[in-house]
Amino acid sequence: MIITNETGAAIGTSANPLVVSGTTVTTVTTVSNAVAAASAASGGIALNARLPSSAAGTNATLAKASAGRLYRLTAFNTTASAKFIKFYNKATTPVPGTDTPVWTEALPVGRTDLSFDGVGYSFATGIGFALTGAAADSDTTALAAGDILALNLGYA
């Protein structure tokens, strides 16, 4: 792998050294867990799952039927208590109470805005989600219509 700057010049050479914490690095042999810059053209946010207003139920939804990364979540909880969004790593619509979520996030009263700073939360199979009234993996407590407004997921 060659690391380049914004003009395409290789970094880590004697002509263009990389400086890390005051130490000049002229050769990079192995880079582990590298994160590429996220833009729509190179794997950043290109798609959006949008739920303008929750329906009565769990709103189980398949946002992406293949591997992807979740970069952003915004929502507005109109109720007097927290609701929960559960994410599933699967390529079919999740079944709350049967499928096990890989991540559960509380949606407190009011606005929620989560961003993963360009790195994203990785889903190897697909991105599914459901909304419930309690945090337990097996919970199937239905929401009332309009409990969650303006739910948006930015993913690629």
Summary of the structure (lengths in Angstrom):
residues: 156
radius of gyration: 19.9
end to end distance: 23.1
largest distance: 63.0
contacts: 430
relative contact order: 0.27
helix: 2%
strand: 43%
